[in-house]
């Protein structure tokens, strides 16, 4: 039996998954997602949050802890190296009594000591955990993982992760990373103009409204799903979201009708789907010569249905597989933490864990 905790430490959210395996079969799993905007909170609070998650999932003896990190890009840190050093040293303080493994971009598990020596190899490697996990089930596919902030597009070719990029910088260049997500994306980065009353209105470049406002107005998410702060610090009901969205075209809820604001939301939503579909098409065209069969899309993350699935359909894919069917809703939202936990459990068991 192996008891493992998987951690995906992002700049906005920390996802933690506890799994229990026996004879290389997954017997139990539980995922918790903690909103922790490290650029707003004192980064010294990271240890406190990790301790809270540890207790909330399993405070007893662990056989292993798996870690993947994306928080290093946060402007809490001057460089990525500084971010990786801080996160890993926090991990050591909280989980130092347990065997701890850090995922690198090749889906290898490193000791904390070794990871500290190659910080850029373990930076933003969470996509490798998701890619490895899905590759155990589906030999050829493209994964579209839509989180609160970004979308990862991960090809799986002949049972192995076929990502071309290894850094966020490289992935932004080749379509494997789309900086558009379900809650935190500034509307002004999705569109530069919006049709209103028969003409195109240029948008304000201020942070007036974000994607969470769009998706709540359209019913894609509920108030309780809107876990991040709003742009103006006000609430998250439909009227408050509409007020923020109207401000994007320098108007307000007295100047625009509810129907007009809903039309704006629909326009922005369609443009966001197009953003993700564009990255998906770019990756699909690149891998097409490498695969003989038709490639399916696997969707995961919080925005898997209203963004990832819609983008896959927009890009012309006929079959879309929801990771929820294999892992459940919580684990599908936090798939990198599940993936790194399964990787560690497989290492401890000596063979790949089945689920």
C-alpha positions as a Python dict, from the first residue, in 0.01 Angstrom:
ca = {
    (1, 'X'): (0, 0, 0),
    (2, 'X'): (117, 354, -78),
    (3, 'X'): (-20, 677, 69),
    (4, 'X'): (85, 978, -135),
    (5, 'X'): (14, 1350, -135),
    (6, 'X'): (37, 1533, -469),
    (7, 'X'): (80, 1912, -474),
    (8, 'X'): (40, 2153, -765),
    (9, 'X'): (161, 2487, -630),
    (10, 'X'): (43, 2765, -860),
    (11, 'X'): (55, 3140, -831),
    (12, 'X'): (-321, 3170, -779),
    (13, 'X'): (-427, 2825, -653),
    (14, 'X'): (-271, 2536, -469),
    (15, 'X'): (-419, 2199, -559),
    (16, 'X'): (-358, 1902, -331),
    (17, 'X'): (-457, 1540, -386),
    (18, 'X'): (-425, 1255, -139),
    (19, 'X'): (-430, 906, -288),
    (20, 'X'): (-410, 558, -143),
    (21, 'X'): (-307, 268, -365),
    (22, 'X'): (-279, -104, -307),
    (23, 'X'): (-109, -352, -538),
    (24, 'X'): (-72, -72, -796),
    (25, 'X'): (-447, 1, -802),
    (26, 'X'): (-596, 334, -693),
    (27, 'X'): (-823, 271, -395),
    (28, 'X'): (-894, 620, -266),
    (29, 'X'): (-841, 981, -370),
    (30, 'X'): (-943, 1323, -247),
    (31, 'X'): (-860, 1666, -391),
    (32, 'X'): (-867, 2008, -226),
    (33, 'X'): (-817, 2340, -405),
    (34, 'X'): (-704, 2639, -201),
    (35, 'X'): (-714, 2988, -352),
    (36, 'X'): (-383, 3148, -258),
    (37, 'X'): (-277, 3449, -470),
    (38, 'X'): (86, 3448, -372),
    (39, 'X'): (152, 3792, -526),
    (40, 'X'): (-108, 3945, -291),
    (41, 'X'): (-52, 3739, 22),
    (42, 'X'): (276, 3737, 206),
    (43, 'X'): (477, 3461, 40),
    (44, 'X'): (592, 3366, 389),
    (45, 'X'): (235, 3242, 441),
    (46, 'X'): (296, 2958, 196),
    (47, 'X'): (415, 2726, 472),
    (48, 'X'): (97, 2795, 670),
    (49, 'X'): (-125, 2712, 371),
    (50, 'X'): (68, 2393, 295),
    (51, 'X'): (33, 2284, 659),
    (52, 'X'): (-343, 2348, 640),
    (53, 'X'): (-375, 2137, 325),
    (54, 'X'): (-165, 1860, 477),
    (55, 'X'): (-399, 1839, 776),
    (56, 'X'): (-712, 1868, 563),
    (57, 'X'): (-620, 1571, 348),
    (58, 'X'): (-418, 1334, 562),
    (59, 'X'): (-216, 1427, 867),
    (60, 'X'): (-91, 1074, 926),
    (61, 'X'): (227, 913, 793),
    (62, 'X'): (280, 950, 418),
    (63, 'X'): (487, 724, 199),
    (64, 'X'): (566, 1005, -39),
    (65, 'X'): (493, 1363, -145),
    (66, 'X'): (494, 1470, -510),
    (67, 'X'): (534, 1835, -605),
    (68, 'X'): (492, 2039, -920),
    (69, 'X'): (531, 2416, -927),
    (70, 'X'): (407, 2708, -1139),
    (71, 'X'): (413, 2981, -873),
    (72, 'X'): (767, 3081, -972),
    (73, 'X'): (630, 3306, -1249),
    (74, 'X'): (446, 3520, -994),
    (75, 'X'): (582, 3871, -953),
    (76, 'X'): (628, 3792, -586),
    (77, 'X'): (967, 3676, -711),
    (78, 'X'): (1224, 3870, -909),
    (79, 'X'): (1330, 3560, -1103),
    (80, 'X'): (1198, 3208, -1155),
    (81, 'X'): (1498, 3066, -970),
    (82, 'X'): (1409, 3271, -664),
    (83, 'X'): (1052, 3138, -681),
    (84, 'X'): (1156, 2774, -714),
    (85, 'X'): (1402, 2809, -424),
    (86, 'X'): (1137, 2963, -200),
    (87, 'X'): (867, 2708, -281),
    (88, 'X'): (1100, 2410, -242),
    (89, 'X'): (1240, 2537, 87),
    (90, 'X'): (882, 2583, 213),
    (91, 'X'): (807, 2225, 105),
    (92, 'X'): (1112, 2104, 297),
    (93, 'X'): (996, 2277, 615),
    (94, 'X'): (643, 2135, 599),
    (95, 'X'): (707, 1789, 451),
    (96, 'X'): (1072, 1732, 537),
    (97, 'X'): (998, 1416, 734),
    (98, 'X'): (848, 1244, 428),
    (99, 'X'): (1016, 1125, 106),
    (100, 'X'): (954, 1415, -134),
    (101, 'X'): (978, 1414, -514),
    (102, 'X'): (973, 1711, -751),
    (103, 'X'): (849, 1674, -1109),
    (104, 'X'): (1060, 1808, -1393),
    (105, 'X'): (957, 1891, -1750),
    (106, 'X'): (1054, 1542, -1873),
    (107, 'X'): (814, 1383, -1619),
    (108, 'X'): (1108, 1265, -1408),
    (109, 'X'): (1091, 1268, -1029),
    (110, 'X'): (1381, 1447, -862),
    (111, 'X'): (1480, 1480, -498),
    (112, 'X'): (1437, 1827, -350),
    (113, 'X'): (1815, 1856, -336),
    (114, 'X'): (1852, 1774, -706),
    (115, 'X'): (1562, 2001, -801),
    (116, 'X'): (1729, 2294, -624),
    (117, 'X'): (2030, 2241, -851),
    (118, 'X'): (1820, 2261, -1172),
    (119, 'X'): (1542, 2509, -1084),
    (120, 'X'): (1444, 2590, -1442),
    (121, 'X'): (1390, 2219, -1521),
    (122, 'X'): (1120, 2196, -1252),
    (123, 'X'): (961, 2535, -1327),
    (124, 'X'): (605, 2516, -1465),
    (125, 'X'): (618, 2140, -1513),
    (126, 'X'): (259, 2068, -1405),
    (127, 'X'): (154, 1998, -1765),
    (128, 'X'): (395, 1701, -1762),
    (129, 'X'): (199, 1545, -1474),
    (130, 'X'): (-130, 1577, -1660),
    (131, 'X'): (26, 1453, -1984),
    (132, 'X'): (178, 1146, -1818),
    (133, 'X'): (-149, 1062, -1642),
    (134, 'X'): (-362, 1080, -1956),
    (135, 'X'): (-100, 892, -2161),
    (136, 'X'): (-156, 590, -1935),
    (137, 'X'): (-517, 572, -2057),
    (138, 'X'): (-511, 710, -2413),
    (139, 'X'): (-221, 660, -2652),
    (140, 'X'): (-298, 939, -2899),
    (141, 'X'): (-486, 1254, -2805),
    (142, 'X'): (-458, 1624, -2730),
    (143, 'X'): (-531, 1737, -2374),
    (144, 'X'): (-688, 2077, -2320),
    (145, 'X'): (-657, 2179, -1954),
    (146, 'X'): (-834, 2508, -1877),
    (147, 'X'): (-765, 2649, -1533),
    (148, 'X'): (-857, 2981, -1374),
    (149, 'X'): (-572, 3165, -1546),
    (150, 'X'): (-427, 2966, -1836),
    (151, 'X'): (-492, 2686, -2081),
    (152, 'X'): (-239, 2407, -2138),
    (153, 'X'): (-259, 2216, -2466),
    (154, 'X'): (-69, 1889, -2432),
    (155, 'X'): (-27, 1639, -2717),
    (156, 'X'): (6, 1269, -2635),
    (157, 'X'): (170, 1070, -2916),
    (158, 'X'): (205, 690, -2910),
    (159, 'X'): (157, 675, -2535),
    (160, 'X'): (405, 951, -2450),
    (161, 'X'): (376, 1323, -2393),
    (162, 'X'): (466, 1490, -2721),
    (163, 'X'): (500, 1850, -2606),
    (164, 'X'): (746, 2051, -2811),
    (165, 'X'): (797, 2330, -2556),
    (166, 'X'): (963, 2283, -2220),
    (167, 'X'): (920, 2634, -2081),
    (168, 'X'): (620, 2866, -2068),
    (169, 'X'): (806, 3097, -2307),
    (170, 'X'): (847, 2817, -2564),
    (171, 'X'): (487, 2704, -2516),
    (172, 'X'): (352, 3051, -2578),
    (173, 'X'): (542, 3044, -2908),
    (174, 'X'): (404, 2710, -3030),
    (175, 'X'): (43, 2717, -2910),
    (176, 'X'): (86, 2475, -2618),
    (177, 'X'): (13, 2753, -2369),
    (178, 'X'): (-272, 3000, -2411),
    (179, 'X'): (-279, 3267, -2144),
    (180, 'X'): (-656, 3263, -2117),
    (181, 'X'): (-852, 3101, -1835),
    (182, 'X'): (-1195, 3063, -1684),
    (183, 'X'): (-1180, 3323, -1403),
    (184, 'X'): (-881, 3559, -1401),
    (185, 'X'): (-832, 3672, -1761),
    (186, 'X'): (-863, 4047, -1822),
    (187, 'X'): (-1142, 4102, -2077),
    (188, 'X'): (-917, 4358, -2251),
    (189, 'X'): (-674, 4076, -2338),
    (190, 'X'): (-951, 3875, -2505),
    (191, 'X'): (-1093, 4152, -2725),
    (192, 'X'): (-984, 4498, -2835),
    (193, 'X'): (-1327, 4606, -2957),
    (194, 'X'): (-1688, 4502, -2898),
    (195, 'X'): (-2005, 4550, -3106),
    (196, 'X'): (-2249, 4776, -2921),
    (197, 'X'): (-2555, 4943, -3078),
    (198, 'X'): (-2452, 4877, -3434),
    (199, 'X'): (-2092, 4990, -3414),
    (200, 'X'): (-1761, 4862, -3280),
    (201, 'X'): (-1654, 5019, -2951),
    (202, 'X'): (-1287, 4999, -2858),
    (203, 'X'): (-1232, 4863, -2509),
    (204, 'X'): (-1058, 5025, -2216),
    (205, 'X'): (-727, 4856, -2133),
    (206, 'X'): (-796, 4890, -1760),
    (207, 'X'): (-858, 4581, -1546),
    (208, 'X'): (-1231, 4651, -1521),
    (209, 'X'): (-1371, 4301, -1580),
    (210, 'X'): (-1236, 3948, -1609),
    (211, 'X'): (-1344, 3615, -1754),
    (212, 'X'): (-1518, 3515, -1430),
    (213, 'X'): (-1766, 3801, -1487),
    (214, 'X'): (-1836, 3679, -1841),
    (215, 'X'): (-1899, 3321, -1734),
    (216, 'X'): (-2120, 3411, -1440),
    (217, 'X'): (-2336, 3643, -1653),
    (218, 'X'): (-2380, 3361, -1907),
    (219, 'X'): (-2450, 3095, -1643),
    (220, 'X'): (-2132, 2897, -1712),
    (221, 'X'): (-2033, 2923, -1345),
    (222, 'X'): (-2211, 2982, -1014),
    (223, 'X'): (-2128, 3247, -754),
    (224, 'X'): (-1960, 2983, -536),
    (225, 'X'): (-1738, 2885, -832),
    (226, 'X'): (-1609, 3241, -863),
    (227, 'X'): (-1336, 3188, -604),
    (228, 'X'): (-1099, 3471, -703),
    (229, 'X'): (-1122, 3839, -616),
    (230, 'X'): (-1322, 4065, -844),
    (231, 'X'): (-1157, 4355, -1026),
    (232, 'X'): (-1338, 4622, -824),
    (233, 'X'): (-1350, 4438, -490),
    (234, 'X'): (-1730, 4418, -501),
    (235, 'X'): (-1946, 4106, -500),
    (236, 'X'): (-2010, 3833, -754),
    (237, 'X'): (-2381, 3840, -828),
    (238, 'X'): (-2501, 3888, -1183),
    (239, 'X'): (-2573, 4261, -1147),
    (240, 'X'): (-2228, 4329, -1004),
    (241, 'X'): (-2065, 4130, -1286),
    (242, 'X'): (-2267, 4326, -1542),
    (243, 'X'): (-2157, 4656, -1387),
    (244, 'X'): (-1793, 4553, -1427),
    (245, 'X'): (-1842, 4438, -1786),
    (246, 'X'): (-2020, 4760, -1887),
    (247, 'X'): (-1719, 4952, -1759),
    (248, 'X'): (-1497, 4781, -2021),
    (249, 'X'): (-1657, 5003, -2287),
    (250, 'X'): (-1655, 5297, -2043),
    (251, 'X'): (-2029, 5267, -1979),
    (252, 'X'): (-2236, 5152, -1681),
    (253, 'X'): (-2558, 4967, -1597),
    (254, 'X'): (-2760, 5289, -1634),
    (255, 'X'): (-2631, 5347, -1986),
    (256, 'X'): (-2660, 4989, -2117),
    (257, 'X'): (-2950, 4747, -2085),
    (258, 'X'): (-2915, 4401, -1937),
    (259, 'X'): (-2969, 4256, -2284),
    (260, 'X'): (-2690, 4470, -2430),
    (261, 'X'): (-2448, 4367, -2156),
    (262, 'X'): (-2540, 4000, -2205),
    (263, 'X'): (-2465, 4039, -2577),
    (264, 'X'): (-2124, 4183, -2486),
    (265, 'X'): (-2061, 3881, -2262),
    (266, 'X'): (-2154, 3642, -2544),
    (267, 'X'): (-1921, 3819, -2786),
    (268, 'X'): (-1627, 3805, -2543),
    (269, 'X'): (-1702, 3440, -2464),
    (270, 'X'): (-1692, 3342, -2831),
    (271, 'X'): (-1361, 3527, -2875),
    (272, 'X'): (-1213, 3344, -2577),
    (273, 'X'): (-1320, 3010, -2724),
    (274, 'X'): (-1149, 3118, -3049),
    (275, 'X'): (-827, 3199, -2860),
    (276, 'X'): (-810, 2846, -2721),
    (277, 'X'): (-921, 2687, -3049),
    (278, 'X'): (-637, 2870, -3227),
    (279, 'X'): (-376, 2712, -2997),
    (280, 'X'): (-542, 2373, -3034),
    (281, 'X'): (-535, 2394, -3414),
    (282, 'X'): (-168, 2496, -3405),
    (283, 'X'): (-75, 2192, -3195),
    (284, 'X'): (-301, 1962, -3397),
    (285, 'X'): (-143, 2063, -3730),
    (286, 'X'): (205, 2001, -3591),
    (287, 'X'): (135, 1647, -3467),
    (288, 'X'): (-90, 1537, -3754),
    (289, 'X'): (197, 1383, -3958),
    (290, 'X'): (306, 1181, -3653),
    (291, 'X'): (-24, 1001, -3593),
    (292, 'X'): (-211, 780, -3838),
    (293, 'X'): (-544, 768, -3655),
    (294, 'X'): (-799, 1038, -3576),
    (295, 'X'): (-701, 1224, -3261),
    (296, 'X'): (-953, 1285, -2984),
    (297, 'X'): (-944, 1572, -2738),
    (298, 'X'): (-936, 1513, -2363),
    (299, 'X'): (-1066, 1806, -2157),
    (300, 'X'): (-978, 1875, -1797),
    (301, 'X'): (-957, 2168, -1557),
    (302, 'X'): (-1226, 2399, -1421),
    (303, 'X'): (-1318, 2529, -1767),
    (304, 'X'): (-1319, 2190, -1934),
    (305, 'X'): (-1684, 2202, -2046),
    (306, 'X'): (-1760, 2566, -2123),
    (307, 'X'): (-1418, 2653, -2270),
    (308, 'X'): (-1209, 2344, -2354),
    (309, 'X'): (-1495, 2143, -2503),
    (310, 'X'): (-1630, 2441, -2697),
    (311, 'X'): (-1282, 2516, -2832),
    (312, 'X'): (-1238, 2154, -2941),
    (313, 'X'): (-1571, 2166, -3124),
    (314, 'X'): (-1475, 2500, -3281),
    (315, 'X'): (-1147, 2343, -3399),
    (316, 'X'): (-1342, 2063, -3568),
    (317, 'X'): (-1285, 1773, -3328),
    (318, 'X'): (-1573, 1526, -3322),
    (319, 'X'): (-1502, 1335, -3001),
    (320, 'X'): (-1428, 1504, -2670),
    (321, 'X'): (-1347, 1301, -2358),
    (322, 'X'): (-1408, 1453, -2015),
    (323, 'X'): (-1151, 1351, -1751),
    (324, 'X'): (-1432, 1375, -1496),
    (325, 'X'): (-1552, 1037, -1618),
    (326, 'X'): (-1228, 875, -1500),
    (327, 'X'): (-1138, 1083, -1196),
    (328, 'X'): (-1447, 1268, -1076),
    (329, 'X'): (-1508, 1643, -1078),
    (330, 'X'): (-1264, 1752, -805),
    (331, 'X'): (-974, 1551, -943),
    (332, 'X'): (-1047, 1661, -1301),
    (333, 'X'): (-1019, 2023, -1188),
    (334, 'X'): (-691, 1952, -1010),
    (335, 'X'): (-546, 1704, -1259),
    (336, 'X'): (-175, 1800, -1218),
    (337, 'X'): (-188, 1724, -845),
    (338, 'X'): (-352, 1389, -922),
    (339, 'X'): (-97, 1315, -1193),
    (340, 'X'): (207, 1384, -976),
    (341, 'X'): (56, 1179, -692),
    (342, 'X'): (2, 883, -928),
    (343, 'X'): (358, 920, -1060),
    (344, 'X'): (503, 901, -708),
    (345, 'X'): (277, 608, -614),
    (346, 'X'): (384, 425, -932),
    (347, 'X'): (749, 483, -841),
    (348, 'X'): (692, 353, -487),
    (349, 'X'): (493, 50, -605),
    (350, 'X'): (742, -34, -879),
    (351, 'X'): (482, -32, -1157),
    (352, 'X'): (225, 208, -1297),
    (353, 'X'): (-82, 250, -1080),
    (354, 'X'): (-414, 173, -1249),
    (355, 'X'): (-734, 367, -1184),
}
